[in-house]
Amino acid sequence: MYGDKPRQKSMNLTPREIQILKLIMAELKSEEIAHQLGISLPTVVTHRRHLFLKLGVKSVVGLVKEALRMGLA
């Protein structure tokens, strides 16, 4: 049962959210992510907000912990 939790969470993330999560794990700032992906800063902020909500975390540390549980490292 617990083993299915990470899979369910990762299946709910869009490919772009996963891409942004990986860049957050690489310690890029939102501005750097926007520049690297060629998207606006508000778009990155929206994706980050969705990640926090979908993964049920309150901090970047929580995002990284969930990403590790999902095997995104």
mmCIF file of the N, C-alpha and C atoms, coordinates in Angstrom:
data_MODEL
# 
_entry.id   MODEL 
# 
loop_
_atom_site.group_PDB 
_atom_site.id 
_atom_site.type_symbol 
_atom_site.label_atom_id 
_atom_site.label_alt_id 
_atom_site.label_comp_id 
_atom_site.label_asym_id 
_atom_site.label_entity_id 
_atom_site.label_seq_id 
_atom_site.pdbx_PDB_ins_code 
_atom_site.Cartn_x 
_atom_site.Cartn_y 
_atom_site.Cartn_z 
_atom_site.occupancy 
_atom_site.B_iso_or_equiv 
_atom_site.pdbx_formal_charge 
_atom_site.auth_seq_id 
_atom_site.auth_comp_id 
_atom_site.auth_asym_id 
_atom_site.auth_atom_id 
_atom_site.pdbx_PDB_model_num 
ATOM 1   N N  . MET A 1 1  ? 0.822  -1.190 0.000   1.00 0.00 ? 1  MET A N  1 
ATOM 2   C CA . MET A 1 1  ? 0.000  0.000  0.000   1.00 0.00 ? 1  MET A CA 1 
ATOM 3   C C  . MET A 1 1  ? 0.866  1.254  0.000   1.00 0.00 ? 1  MET A C  1 
ATOM 4   N N  . TYR A 1 2  ? 1.823  1.350  0.924   1.00 0.00 ? 2  TYR A N  1 
ATOM 5   C CA . TYR A 1 2  ? 2.684  2.526  0.971   1.00 0.00 ? 2  TYR A CA 1 
ATOM 6   C C  . TYR A 1 2  ? 3.505  2.650  -0.303  1.00 0.00 ? 2  TYR A C  1 
ATOM 7   N N  . GLY A 1 3  ? 3.895  1.524  -0.881  1.00 0.00 ? 3  GLY A N  1 
ATOM 8   C CA . GLY A 1 3  ? 4.699  1.550  -2.102  1.00 0.00 ? 3  GLY A CA 1 
ATOM 9   C C  . GLY A 1 3  ? 3.991  2.194  -3.275  1.00 0.00 ? 3  GLY A C  1 
ATOM 10  N N  . ASP A 1 4  ? 2.664  2.229  -3.255  1.00 0.00 ? 4  ASP A N  1 
ATOM 11  C CA . ASP A 1 4  ? 1.902  2.810  -4.361  1.00 0.00 ? 4  ASP A CA 1 
ATOM 12  C C  . ASP A 1 4  ? 1.799  4.327  -4.261  1.00 0.00 ? 4  ASP A C  1 
ATOM 13  N N  . LYS A 1 5  ? 1.993  4.877  -3.082  1.00 0.00 ? 5  LYS A N  1 
ATOM 14  C CA . LYS A 1 5  ? 1.816  6.315  -2.888  1.00 0.00 ? 5  LYS A CA 1 
ATOM 15  C C  . LYS A 1 5  ? 2.704  7.164  -3.803  1.00 0.00 ? 5  LYS A C  1 
ATOM 16  N N  . PRO A 1 6  ? 4.006  6.906  -3.891  1.00 0.00 ? 6  PRO A N  1 
ATOM 17  C CA . PRO A 1 6  ? 4.840  7.729  -4.774  1.00 0.00 ? 6  PRO A CA 1 
ATOM 18  C C  . PRO A 1 6  ? 4.407  7.642  -6.231  1.00 0.00 ? 6  PRO A C  1 
ATOM 19  N N  . ARG A 1 7  ? 4.034  6.452  -6.672  1.00 0.00 ? 7  ARG A N  1 
ATOM 20  C CA . ARG A 1 7  ? 3.615  6.289  -8.065  1.00 0.00 ? 7  ARG A CA 1 
ATOM 21  C C  . ARG A 1 7  ? 2.371  7.122  -8.332  1.00 0.00 ? 7  ARG A C  1 
ATOM 22  N N  . GLN A 1 8  ? 1.409  7.092  -7.417  1.00 0.00 ? 8  GLN A N  1 
ATOM 23  C CA . GLN A 1 8  ? 0.184  7.858  -7.604  1.00 0.00 ? 8  GLN A CA 1 
ATOM 24  C C  . GLN A 1 8  ? 0.488  9.350  -7.691  1.00 0.00 ? 8  GLN A C  1 
ATOM 25  N N  . LYS A 1 9  ? 1.362  9.838  -6.831  1.00 0.00 ? 9  LYS A N  1 
ATOM 26  C CA . LYS A 1 9  ? 1.694  11.253 -6.853  1.00 0.00 ? 9  LYS A CA 1 
ATOM 27  C C  . LYS A 1 9  ? 2.396  11.629 -8.148  1.00 0.00 ? 9  LYS A C  1 
ATOM 28  N N  . SER A 1 10 ? 3.355  10.813 -8.590  1.00 0.00 ? 10 SER A N  1 
ATOM 29  C CA . SER A 1 10 ? 4.087  11.157 -9.801  1.00 0.00 ? 10 SER A CA 1 
ATOM 30  C C  . SER A 1 10 ? 3.195  11.090 -11.025 1.00 0.00 ? 10 SER A C  1 
ATOM 31  N N  . MET A 1 11 ? 2.188  10.225 -11.006 1.00 0.00 ? 11 MET A N  1 
ATOM 32  C CA . MET A 1 11 ? 1.275  10.124 -12.142 1.00 0.00 ? 11 MET A CA 1 
ATOM 33  C C  . MET A 1 11 ? 0.394  11.362 -12.242 1.00 0.00 ? 11 MET A C  1 
ATOM 34  N N  . ASN A 1 12 ? 0.213  12.094 -11.131 1.00 0.00 ? 12 ASN A N  1 
ATOM 35  C CA . ASN A 1 12 ? -0.619 13.287 -11.137 1.00 0.00 ? 12 ASN A CA 1 
ATOM 36  C C  . ASN A 1 12 ? 0.150  14.527 -11.588 1.00 0.00 ? 12 ASN A C  1 
ATOM 37  N N  . LEU A 1 13 ? 1.463  14.428 -11.705 1.00 0.00 ? 13 LEU A N  1 
ATOM 38  C CA . LEU A 1 13 ? 2.273  15.565 -12.124 1.00 0.00 ? 13 LEU A CA 1 
ATOM 39  C C  . LEU A 1 13 ? 2.367  15.598 -13.642 1.00 0.00 ? 13 LEU A C  1 
ATOM 40  N N  . THR A 1 14 ? 2.322  16.806 -14.187 1.00 0.00 ? 14 THR A N  1 
ATOM 41  C CA . THR A 1 14 ? 2.500  16.953 -15.630 1.00 0.00 ? 14 THR A CA 1 
ATOM 42  C C  . THR A 1 14 ? 3.988  16.821 -15.966 1.00 0.00 ? 14 THR A C  1 
ATOM 43  N N  . PRO A 1 15 ? 4.297  16.550 -17.224 1.00 0.00 ? 15 PRO A N  1 
ATOM 44  C CA . PRO A 1 15 ? 5.715  16.489 -17.610 1.00 0.00 ? 15 PRO A CA 1 
ATOM 45  C C  . PRO A 1 15 ? 6.457  17.787 -17.268 1.00 0.00 ? 15 PRO A C  1 
ATOM 46  N N  . ARG A 1 16 ? 5.819  18.928 -17.431 1.00 0.00 ? 16 ARG A N  1 
ATOM 47  C CA . ARG A 1 16 ? 6.460  20.205 -17.118 1.00 0.00 ? 16 ARG A CA 1 
ATOM 48  C C  . ARG A 1 16 ? 6.699  20.339 -15.610 1.00 0.00 ? 16 ARG A C  1 
ATOM 49  N N  . GLU A 1 17 ? 5.735  19.899 -14.801 1.00 0.00 ? 17 GLU A N  1 
ATOM 50  C CA . GLU A 1 17 ? 5.918  19.956 -13.354 1.00 0.00 ? 17 GLU A CA 1 
ATOM 51  C C  . GLU A 1 17 ? 7.086  19.074 -12.917 1.00 0.00 ? 17 GLU A C  1 
ATOM 52  N N  . ILE A 1 18 ? 7.207  17.910 -13.518 1.00 0.00 ? 18 ILE A N  1 
ATOM 53  C CA . ILE A 1 18 ? 8.333  17.022 -13.206 1.00 0.00 ? 18 ILE A CA 1 
ATOM 54  C C  . ILE A 1 18 ? 9.641  17.686 -13.616 1.00 0.00 ? 18 ILE A C  1 
ATOM 55  N N  . GLN A 1 19 ? 9.645  18.326 -14.779 1.00 0.00 ? 19 GLN A N  1 
ATOM 56  C CA . GLN A 1 19 ? 10.841 19.022 -15.247 1.00 0.00 ? 19 GLN A CA 1 
ATOM 57  C C  . GLN A 1 19 ? 11.233 20.132 -14.262 1.00 0.00 ? 19 GLN A C  1 
ATOM 58  N N  . ILE A 1 20 ? 10.271 20.897 -13.814 1.00 0.00 ? 20 ILE A N  1 
ATOM 59  C CA . ILE A 1 20 ? 10.543 21.985 -12.878 1.00 0.00 ? 20 ILE A CA 1 
ATOM 60  C C  . ILE A 1 20 ? 10.977 21.427 -11.532 1.00 0.00 ? 20 ILE A C  1 
ATOM 61  N N  . LEU A 1 21 ? 10.367 20.349 -11.085 1.00 0.00 ? 21 LEU A N  1 
ATOM 62  C CA . LEU A 1 21 ? 10.765 19.722 -9.831  1.00 0.00 ? 21 LEU A CA 1 
ATOM 63  C C  . LEU A 1 21 ? 12.223 19.273 -9.884  1.00 0.00 ? 21 LEU A C  1 
ATOM 64  N N  . LYS A 1 22 ? 12.636 18.711 -10.996 1.00 0.00 ? 22 LYS A N  1 
ATOM 65  C CA . LYS A 1 22 ? 14.037 18.293 -11.146 1.00 0.00 ? 22 LYS A CA 1 
ATOM 66  C C  . LYS A 1 22 ? 14.979 19.493 -11.107 1.00 0.00 ? 22 LYS A C  1 
ATOM 67  N N  . LEU A 1 23 ? 14.562 20.608 -11.682 1.00 0.00 ? 23 LEU A N  1 
ATOM 68  C CA . LEU A 1 23 ? 15.397 21.812 -11.639 1.00 0.00 ? 23 LEU A CA 1 
ATOM 69  C C  . LEU A 1 23 ? 15.448 22.404 -10.232 1.00 0.00 ? 23 LEU A C  1 
ATOM 70  N N  . ILE A 1 24 ? 14.352 22.306 -9.493  1.00 0.00 ? 24 ILE A N  1 
ATOM 71  C CA . ILE A 1 24 ? 14.356 22.736 -8.096  1.00 0.00 ? 24 ILE A CA 1 
ATOM 72  C C  . ILE A 1 24 ? 15.335 21.867 -7.310  1.00 0.00 ? 24 ILE A C  1 
ATOM 73  N N  . MET A 1 25 ? 15.330 20.569 -7.591  1.00 0.00 ? 25 MET A N  1 
ATOM 74  C CA . MET A 1 25 ? 16.258 19.661 -6.914  1.00 0.00 ? 25 MET A CA 1 
ATOM 75  C C  . MET A 1 25 ? 17.711 19.995 -7.256  1.00 0.00 ? 25 MET A C  1 
ATOM 76  N N  . ALA A 1 26 ? 17.924 20.569 -8.440  1.00 0.00 ? 26 ALA A N  1 
ATOM 77  C CA . ALA A 1 26 ? 19.267 20.981 -8.844  1.00 0.00 ? 26 ALA A CA 1 
ATOM 78  C C  . ALA A 1 26 ? 19.630 22.352 -8.264  1.00 0.00 ? 26 ALA A C  1 
ATOM 79  N N  . GLU A 1 27 ? 18.783 22.857 -7.378  1.00 0.00 ? 27 GLU A N  1 
ATOM 80  C CA . GLU A 1 27 ? 19.003 24.108 -6.647  1.00 0.00 ? 27 GLU A CA 1 
ATOM 81  C C  . GLU A 1 27 ? 18.923 25.356 -7.514  1.00 0.00 ? 27 GLU A C  1 
ATOM 82  N N  . LEU A 1 28 ? 18.182 25.290 -8.613  1.00 0.00 ? 28 LEU A N  1 
ATOM 83  C CA . LEU A 1 28 ? 17.981 26.484 -9.426  1.00 0.00 ? 28 LEU A CA 1 
ATOM 84  C C  . LEU A 1 28 ? 16.897 27.356 -8.787  1.00 0.00 ? 28 LEU A C  1 
ATOM 85  N N  . LYS A 1 29 ? 17.089 28.657 -8.860  1.00 0.00 ? 29 LYS A N  1 
ATOM 86  C CA . LYS A 1 29 ? 16.086 29.613 -8.407  1.00 0.00 ? 29 LYS A CA 1 
ATOM 87  C C  . LYS A 1 29 ? 14.994 29.699 -9.460  1.00 0.00 ? 29 LYS A C  1 
ATOM 88  N N  . SER A 1 30 ? 13.849 30.212 -9.064  1.00 0.00 ? 30 SER A N  1 
ATOM 89  C CA . SER A 1 30 ? 12.731 30.338 -10.000 1.00 0.00 ? 30 SER A CA 1 
ATOM 90  C C  . SER A 1 30 ? 13.113 31.137 -11.238 1.00 0.00 ? 30 SER A C  1 
ATOM 91  N N  . GLU A 1 31 ? 13.871 32.216 -11.034 1.00 0.00 ? 31 GLU A N  1 
ATOM 92  C CA . GLU A 1 31 ? 14.294 33.047 -12.160 1.00 0.00 ? 31 GLU A CA 1 
ATOM 93  C C  . GLU A 1 31 ? 15.185 32.245 -13.125 1.00 0.00 ? 31 GLU A C  1 
ATOM 94  N N  . GLU A 1 32 ? 16.053 31.414 -12.568 1.00 0.00 ? 32 GLU A N  1 
ATOM 95  C CA . GLU A 1 32 ? 16.941 30.591 -13.396 1.00 0.00 ? 32 GLU A CA 1 
ATOM 96  C C  . GLU A 1 32 ? 16.154 29.527 -14.155 1.00 0.00 ? 32 GLU A C  1 
ATOM 97  N N  . ILE A 1 33 ? 15.145 28.962 -13.498 1.00 0.00 ? 33 ILE A N  1 
ATOM 98  C CA . ILE A 1 33 ? 14.295 27.973 -14.155 1.00 0.00 ? 33 ILE A CA 1 
ATOM 99  C C  . ILE A 1 33 ? 13.557 28.619 -15.324 1.00 0.00 ? 33 ILE A C  1 
ATOM 100 N N  . ALA A 1 34 ? 13.003 29.802 -15.094 1.00 0.00 ? 34 ALA A N  1 
ATOM 101 C CA . ALA A 1 34 ? 12.287 30.516 -16.154 1.00 0.00 ? 34 ALA A CA 1 
ATOM 102 C C  . ALA A 1 34 ? 13.199 30.772 -17.345 1.00 0.00 ? 34 ALA A C  1 
ATOM 103 N N  . HIS A 1 35 ? 14.403 31.240 -17.067 1.00 0.00 ? 35 HIS A N  1 
ATOM 104 C CA . HIS A 1 35 ? 15.356 31.531 -18.142 1.00 0.00 ? 35 HIS A CA 1 
ATOM 105 C C  . HIS A 1 35 ? 15.739 30.260 -18.896 1.00 0.00 ? 35 HIS A C  1 
ATOM 106 N N  . GLN A 1 36 ? 16.050 29.198 -18.156 1.00 0.00 ? 36 GLN A N  1 
ATOM 107 C CA . GLN A 1 36 ? 16.473 27.955 -18.794 1.00 0.00 ? 36 GLN A CA 1 
ATOM 108 C C  . GLN A 1 36 ? 15.381 27.347 -19.657 1.00 0.00 ? 36 GLN A C  1 
ATOM 109 N N  . LEU A 1 37 ? 14.133 27.436 -19.213 1.00 0.00 ? 37 LEU A N  1 
ATOM 110 C CA . LEU A 1 37 ? 13.029 26.823 -19.958 1.00 0.00 ? 37 LEU A CA 1 
ATOM 111 C C  . LEU A 1 37 ? 12.377 27.780 -20.959 1.00 0.00 ? 37 LEU A C  1 
ATOM 112 N N  . GLY A 1 38 ? 12.764 29.036 -20.919 1.00 0.00 ? 38 GLY A N  1 
ATOM 113 C CA . GLY A 1 38 ? 12.182 30.011 -21.835 1.00 0.00 ? 38 GLY A CA 1 
ATOM 114 C C  . GLY A 1 38 ? 10.728 30.313 -21.526 1.00 0.00 ? 38 GLY A C  1 
ATOM 115 N N  . ILE A 1 39 ? 10.398 30.329 -20.230 1.00 0.00 ? 39 ILE A N  1 
ATOM 116 C CA . ILE A 1 39 ? 9.034  30.647 -19.810 1.00 0.00 ? 39 ILE A CA 1 
ATOM 117 C C  . ILE A 1 39 ? 9.101  31.818 -18.833 1.00 0.00 ? 39 ILE A C  1 
ATOM 118 N N  . SER A 1 40 ? 7.954  32.405 -18.543 1.00 0.00 ? 40 SER A N  1 
ATOM 119 C CA . SER A 1 40 ? 7.942  33.567 -17.655 1.00 0.00 ? 40 SER A CA 1 
ATOM 120 C C  . SER A 1 40 ? 8.059  33.138 -16.198 1.00 0.00 ? 40 SER A C  1 
ATOM 121 N N  . LEU A 1 41 ? 8.531  34.070 -15.386 1.00 0.00 ? 41 LEU A N  1 
ATOM 122 C CA . LEU A 1 41 ? 8.636  33.824 -13.947 1.00 0.00 ? 41 LEU A CA 1 
ATOM 123 C C  . LEU A 1 41 ? 7.274  33.495 -13.333 1.00 0.00 ? 41 LEU A C  1 
ATOM 124 N N  . PRO A 1 42 ? 6.200  34.227 -13.673 1.00 0.00 ? 42 PRO A N  1 
ATOM 125 C CA . PRO A 1 42 ? 4.893  33.862 -13.105 1.00 0.00 ? 42 PRO A CA 1 
ATOM 126 C C  . PRO A 1 42 ? 4.464  32.429 -13.460 1.00 0.00 ? 42 PRO A C  1 
ATOM 127 N N  . THR A 1 43 ? 4.854  31.943 -14.627 1.00 0.00 ? 43 THR A N  1 
ATOM 128 C CA . THR A 1 43 ? 4.530  30.568 -15.003 1.00 0.00 ? 43 THR A CA 1 
ATOM 129 C C  . THR A 1 43 ? 5.267  29.582 -14.103 1.00 0.00 ? 43 THR A C  1 
ATOM 130 N N  . VAL A 1 44 ? 6.529  29.861 -13.813 1.00 0.00 ? 44 VAL A N  1 
ATOM 131 C CA . VAL A 1 44 ? 7.294  29.002 -12.906 1.00 0.00 ? 44 VAL A CA 1 
ATOM 132 C C  . VAL A 1 44 ? 6.652  29.017 -11.518 1.00 0.00 ? 44 VAL A C  1 
ATOM 133 N N  . VAL A 1 45 ? 6.279  30.187 -11.055 1.00 0.00 ? 45 VAL A N  1 
ATOM 134 C CA . VAL A 1 45 ? 5.650  30.315 -9.743  1.00 0.00 ? 45 VAL A CA 1 
ATOM 135 C C  . VAL A 1 45 ? 4.358  29.499 -9.686  1.00 0.00 ? 45 VAL A C  1 
ATOM 136 N N  . THR A 1 46 ? 3.580  29.521 -10.758 1.00 0.00 ? 46 THR A N  1 
ATOM 137 C CA . THR A 1 46 ? 2.347  28.732 -10.821 1.00 0.00 ? 46 THR A CA 1 
ATOM 138 C C  . THR A 1 46 ? 2.656  27.242 -10.762 1.00 0.00 ? 46 THR A C  1 
ATOM 139 N N  . HIS A 1 47 ? 3.638  26.795 -11.514 1.00 0.00 ? 47 HIS A N  1 
ATOM 140 C CA . HIS A 1 47 ? 4.022  25.377 -11.473 1.00 0.00 ? 47 HIS A CA 1 
ATOM 141 C C  . HIS A 1 47 ? 4.488  24.977 -10.074 1.00 0.00 ? 47 HIS A C  1 
ATOM 142 N N  . ARG A 1 48 ? 5.275  25.830 -9.443  1.00 0.00 ? 48 ARG A N  1 
ATOM 143 C CA . ARG A 1 48 ? 5.740  25.546 -8.079  1.00 0.00 ? 48 ARG A CA 1 
ATOM 144 C C  . ARG A 1 48 ? 4.545  25.421 -7.127  1.00 0.00 ? 48 ARG A C  1 
ATOM 145 N N  . ARG A 1 49 ? 3.586  26.331 -7.240  1.00 0.00 ? 49 ARG A N  1 
ATOM 146 C CA . ARG A 1 49 ? 2.402  26.290 -6.390  1.00 0.00 ? 49 ARG A CA 1 
ATOM 147 C C  . ARG A 1 49 ? 1.640  24.978 -6.593  1.00 0.00 ? 49 ARG A C  1 
ATOM 148 N N  . HIS A 1 50 ? 1.506  24.560 -7.845  1.00 0.00 ? 50 HIS A N  1 
ATOM 149 C CA . HIS A 1 50 ? 0.833  23.290 -8.135  1.00 0.00 ? 50 HIS A CA 1 
ATOM 150 C C  . HIS A 1 50 ? 1.590  22.113 -7.533  1.00 0.00 ? 50 HIS A C  1 
ATOM 151 N N  . LEU A 1 51 ? 2.926  22.159 -7.591  1.00 0.00 ? 51 LEU A N  1 
ATOM 152 C CA . LEU A 1 51 ? 3.726  21.088 -6.998  1.00 0.00 ? 51 LEU A CA 1 
ATOM 153 C C  . LEU A 1 51 ? 3.486  20.996 -5.493  1.00 0.00 ? 51 LEU A C  1 
ATOM 154 N N  . PHE A 1 52 ? 3.491  22.128 -4.815  1.00 0.00 ? 52 PHE A N  1 
ATOM 155 C CA . PHE A 1 52 ? 3.245  22.131 -3.375  1.00 0.00 ? 52 PHE A CA 1 
ATOM 156 C C  . PHE A 1 52 ? 1.875  21.530 -3.065  1.00 0.00 ? 52 PHE A C  1 
ATOM 157 N N  . LEU A 1 53 ? 0.862  21.926 -3.827  1.00 0.00 ? 53 LEU A N  1 
ATOM 158 C CA . LEU A 1 53 ? -0.495 21.427 -3.584  1.00 0.00 ? 53 LEU A CA 1 
ATOM 159 C C  . LEU A 1 53 ? -0.613 19.941 -3.900  1.00 0.00 ? 53 LEU A C  1 
ATOM 160 N N  . LYS A 1 54 ? -0.132 19.538 -5.060  1.00 0.00 ? 54 LYS A N  1 
ATOM 161 C CA . LYS A 1 54 ? -0.265 18.141 -5.473  1.00 0.00 ? 54 LYS A CA 1 
ATOM 162 C C  . LYS A 1 54 ? 0.522  17.193 -4.585  1.00 0.00 ? 54 LYS A C  1 
ATOM 163 N N  . LEU A 1 55 ? 1.677  17.619 -4.120  1.00 0.00 ? 55 LEU A N  1 
ATOM 164 C CA . LEU A 1 55 ? 2.516  16.752 -3.297  1.00 0.00 ? 55 LEU A CA 1 
ATOM 165 C C  . LEU A 1 55 ? 2.224  16.903 -1.808  1.00 0.00 ? 55 LEU A C  1 
ATOM 166 N N  . GLY A 1 56 ? 1.401  17.876 -1.453  1.00 0.00 ? 56 GLY A N  1 
ATOM 167 C CA . GLY A 1 56 ? 0.992  18.049 -0.070  1.00 0.00 ? 56 GLY A CA 1 
ATOM 168 C C  . GLY A 1 56 ? 2.134  18.433 0.856   1.00 0.00 ? 56 GLY A C  1 
ATOM 169 N N  . VAL A 1 57 ? 3.009  19.315 0.375   1.00 0.00 ? 57 VAL A N  1 
ATOM 170 C CA . VAL A 1 57 ? 4.159  19.736 1.178   1.00 0.00 ? 57 VAL A CA 1 
ATOM 171 C C  . VAL A 1 57 ? 4.099  21.244 1.407   1.00 0.00 ? 57 VAL A C  1 
ATOM 172 N N  . LYS A 1 58 ? 4.947  21.714 2.348   1.00 0.00 ? 58 LYS A N  1 
ATOM 173 C CA . LYS A 1 58 ? 4.915  23.125 2.721   1.00 0.00 ? 58 LYS A CA 1 
ATOM 174 C C  . LYS A 1 58 ? 6.235  23.842 2.469   1.00 0.00 ? 58 LYS A C  1 
ATOM 175 N N  . SER A 1 59 ? 7.245  23.112 2.000   1.00 0.00 ? 59 SER A N  1 
ATOM 176 C CA . SER A 1 59 ? 8.555  23.736 1.810   1.00 0.00 ? 59 SER A CA 1 
ATOM 177 C C  . SER A 1 59 ? 9.278  23.075 0.648   1.00 0.00 ? 59 SER A C  1 
ATOM 178 N N  . VAL A 1 60 ? 10.364 23.709 0.223   1.00 0.00 ? 60 VAL A N  1 
ATOM 179 C CA . VAL A 1 60 ? 11.194 23.140 -0.840  1.00 0.00 ? 60 VAL A CA 1 
ATOM 180 C C  . VAL A 1 60 ? 11.811 21.829 -0.362  1.00 0.00 ? 60 VAL A C  1 
ATOM 181 N N  . VAL A 1 61 ? 12.143 21.759 0.912   1.00 0.00 ? 61 VAL A N  1 
ATOM 182 C CA . VAL A 1 61 ? 12.678 20.508 1.463   1.00 0.00 ? 61 VAL A CA 1 
ATOM 183 C C  . VAL A 1 61 ? 11.641 19.396 1.280   1.00 0.00 ? 61 VAL A C  1 
ATOM 184 N N  . GLY A 1 62 ? 10.386 19.710 1.527   1.00 0.00 ? 62 GLY A N  1 
ATOM 185 C CA . GLY A 1 62 ? 9.314  18.734 1.320   1.00 0.00 ? 62 GLY A CA 1 
ATOM 186 C C  . GLY A 1 62 ? 9.211  18.309 -0.131  1.00 0.00 ? 62 GLY A C  1 
ATOM 187 N N  . LEU A 1 63 ? 9.364  19.260 -1.052  1.00 0.00 ? 63 LEU A N  1 
ATOM 188 C CA . LEU A 1 63 ? 9.345  18.923 -2.481  1.00 0.00 ? 63 LEU A CA 1 
ATOM 189 C C  . LEU A 1 63 ? 10.456 17.942 -2.818  1.00 0.00 ? 63 LEU A C  1 
ATOM 190 N N  . VAL A 1 64 ? 11.645 18.225 -2.311  1.00 0.00 ? 64 VAL A N  1 
ATOM 191 C CA . VAL A 1 64 ? 12.797 17.362 -2.601  1.00 0.00 ? 64 VAL A CA 1 
ATOM 192 C C  . VAL A 1 64 ? 12.582 15.970 -2.002  1.00 0.00 ? 64 VAL A C  1 
ATOM 193 N N  . LYS A 1 65 ? 12.073 15.907 -0.776  1.00 0.00 ? 65 LYS A N  1 
ATOM 194 C CA . LYS A 1 65 ? 11.812 14.610 -0.146  1.00 0.00 ? 65 LYS A CA 1 
ATOM 195 C C  . LYS A 1 65 ? 10.824 13.791 -0.977  1.00 0.00 ? 65 LYS A C  1 
ATOM 196 N N  . GLU A 1 66 ? 9.759  14.431 -1.441  1.00 0.00 ? 66 GLU A N  1 
ATOM 197 C CA . GLU A 1 66 ? 8.773  13.718 -2.256  1.00 0.00 ? 66 GLU A CA 1 
ATOM 198 C C  . GLU A 1 66 ? 9.372  13.290 -3.587  1.00 0.00 ? 66 GLU A C  1 
ATOM 199 N N  . ALA A 1 67 ? 10.187 14.151 -4.184  1.00 0.00 ? 67 ALA A N  1 
ATOM 200 C CA . ALA A 1 67 ? 10.825 13.800 -5.454  1.00 0.00 ? 67 ALA A CA 1 
ATOM 201 C C  . ALA A 1 67 ? 11.721 12.582 -5.272  1.00 0.00 ? 67 ALA A C  1 
ATOM 202 N N  . LEU A 1 68 ? 12.441 12.528 -4.161  1.00 0.00 ? 68 LEU A N  1 
ATOM 203 C CA . LEU A 1 68 ? 13.293 11.367 -3.884  1.00 0.00 ? 68 LEU A CA 1 
ATOM 204 C C  . LEU A 1 68 ? 12.451 10.114 -3.697  1.00 0.00 ? 68 LEU A C  1 
ATOM 205 N N  . ARG A 1 69 ? 11.335 10.245 -3.014  1.00 0.00 ? 69 ARG A N  1 
ATOM 206 C CA . ARG A 1 69 ? 10.436 9.090  -2.828  1.00 0.00 ? 69 ARG A CA 1 
ATOM 207 C C  . ARG A 1 69 ? 9.878  8.599  -4.163  1.00 0.00 ? 69 ARG A C  1 
ATOM 208 N N  . MET A 1 70 ? 9.705  9.527  -5.102  1.00 0.00 ? 70 MET A N  1 
ATOM 209 C CA . MET A 1 70 ? 9.180  9.158  -6.411  1.00 0.00 ? 70 MET A CA 1 
ATOM 210 C C  . MET A 1 70 ? 10.279 8.640  -7.342  1.00 0.00 ? 70 MET A C  1 
ATOM 211 N N  . GLY A 1 71 ? 11.518 8.678  -6.884  1.00 0.00 ? 71 GLY A N  1 
ATOM 212 C CA . GLY A 1 71 ? 12.607 8.185  -7.709  1.00 0.00 ? 71 GLY A CA 1 
ATOM 213 C C  . GLY A 1 71 ? 13.058 9.159  -8.780  1.00 0.00 ? 71 GLY A C  1 
ATOM 214 N N  . LEU A 1 72 ? 12.868 10.449 -8.559  1.00 0.00 ? 72 LEU A N  1 
ATOM 215 C CA . LEU A 1 72 ? 13.236 11.453 -9.564  1.00 0.00 ? 72 LEU A CA 1 
ATOM 216 C C  . LEU A 1 72 ? 14.673 11.956 -9.420  1.00 0.00 ? 72 LEU A C  1 
ATOM 217 N N  . ALA A 1 73 ? 15.396 11.416 -8.476  1.00 0.00 ? 73 ALA A N  1 
ATOM 218 C CA . ALA A 1 73 ? 16.786 11.871 -8.270  1.00 0.00 ? 73 ALA A CA 1 
ATOM 219 C C  . ALA A 1 73 ? 17.717 11.290 -9.307  1.00 0.00 ? 73 ALA A C  1 
# 
